[in-house]
Amino acid sequence: MTVLETGGDQLPQERRIVTEIPGPRSRELEARRKRAVAPGVASSLPAYIVAAGGGVLRDADGNQLIDLGSGIAVTTVGNANPRVVARAKEQLDAFTHTCFMVNPYEGYVEVAEALNRLTPGDHEKRTVLLNSGAEAVENAVKIARVHTGRNAVVVFDHAYHGRTNLTMAMTSKAAPYKKGFGPFAGEVYRAPMSYPYRDDAAAGTKVSGEDAAARVIEMIDRQIGADDVAALVIEPIQGEGGFIVPAEGFLPALAEYAKANGIVFVADEVQAGFARTGAMFASEHEGIVPDLVTTAKGIAGGLPLAAVTGRAEIMDAVGAGGLGGTYGGNPAAVAAALGAIEAYESDGLVARAREIGEILVKRCERLQAQFPEVGDVRGRGAMQAVELVRRDSLEPNPELAKAVAQHAGANAVLVLVTGTFGNVLRFLPPLTISDALLHEAFDVLEEGFAAALR
Ligand SMILES: *Cc1c(COP(=O)(O)O)cnc(C)c1O
């Protein structure tokens, strides 16, 4: 059976091991890659993919991996979702590009309307479409600066906002994201994040969200001055930082402080957005209404698209020509986004994220009961993680995370390692995965822990 015959969406939903992973064909491709591709671009598992759909990835050797990564929270509607593929194909047959800044087309407007409707709050909104999460974050900062006439941007420990110059400055982790790439953009200030697992242990008591927010507010007042701050940019659940869910009350307290001081509150929902956490946007879990929301990853079922959506009076501050880009809101990408949004709304995927979340939490807690190295289980919906430490301590255990991920990969389960300390296994499967595949993947992970700790 060729890939064209099956189509990604018709792949049999099973784990399949045909060769060692990566197999001979993947290793051949990897050798070519080493000669042709810049080594700065790394891959978690060099099994070359030829088809994907539902909850599996098929590699060039015919192995089928269970996908717990969704291409980093991108293929939330599944890889090769028929609604996405049909709309993108139809658009490609009509035309591929005009540049929205030259000749507009309806799809761009439709996606803007959908984002204005779906993002938190029922105030009047506007949207600009872009190509990547980093570009969305950059544009949110540009817009906030013009609107406020202020410069400073407040970001957080463990934050990840991208790889461009401004977003490197906003990202927390030095290696591999920043080291050697400076000098970085100025007027970026880093505040302490609410990190319940480590905060509570350090304090010897539960640190409330309000107390964690008070640390941030004190830092801003003392080091910057609230009336010089243009924007406060925060991931409502941190992604690359290690799926850190702030203590309840932290986000509302910061949103309130921002509002009281004329600071634009920007929720970076690039990773947590689009049904992933069991709500359309992660901000909803605590009833936050951000001034601006940045989106990308899950927006278009795998095609490159990103957006800034926000209050009309803030978005309207930038004059004609101040925002845009050659490819921003590409016709095929907006068609795909309309398909993905239809899938989120019509196929019950928000509820499915909550169901998947219940299975993930159960299986993570079962790992924790067996292996004391699992220090913390955290997340929301289909965005869950385990933080690994050395036994009876808080000391990060990146070696264990790596060993388990390697065992998983060799046994056809794709799992991603993340976190500031490289000691977090994150689980973010496509929402089209079956319960059976999830359980099978966790059986493999359990074996991986047992093997690594033996
Ligand atoms: C991935 C990510 C980005 C950067 O997105 P790119 O599309 O890789 O530029 C920004 N913010 C968050 C929260 C992300 O997870």
The ligand as a MOL file (V3000), in Angstrom:
LIG
                    3D

  0  0  0     0  0            999 V3000
M  V30 BEGIN CTAB
M  V30 COUNTS 15 15 0 0 0
M  V30 BEGIN ATOM
M  V30 1 C 6.1880 27.6700 19.9820 0
M  V30 2 C 5.8760 28.8950 20.7260 0
M  V30 3 C 6.1780 30.1670 20.2030 0
M  V30 4 C 6.9310 30.3460 18.9110 0
M  V30 5 O 6.1860 29.8740 17.8360 0
M  V30 6 P 6.9150 29.6130 16.4180 0
M  V30 7 O 5.7710 29.2940 15.4900 0
M  V30 8 O 7.8580 28.4800 16.6160 0
M  V30 9 O 7.6060 30.8840 16.0630 0
M  V30 10 C 5.7870 31.2700 20.9250 0
M  V30 11 N 5.1450 31.1550 22.1010 0
M  V30 12 C 4.8430 29.9510 22.6230 0
M  V30 13 C 4.1000 29.8800 23.9230 0
M  V30 14 C 5.2010 28.7910 21.9650 0
M  V30 15 O 4.9340 27.5940 22.4970 0
M  V30 END ATOM
M  V30 BEGIN BOND
M  V30 1 1 1 2
M  V30 2 1 2 3
M  V30 3 2 2 14
M  V30 4 1 3 4
M  V30 5 2 3 10
M  V30 6 1 4 5
M  V30 7 1 5 6
M  V30 8 2 6 7
M  V30 9 1 6 8
M  V30 10 1 6 9
M  V30 11 1 10 11
M  V30 12 2 11 12
M  V30 13 1 12 13
M  V30 14 1 12 14
M  V30 15 1 14 15
M  V30 END BOND
M  V30 END CTAB
M  END
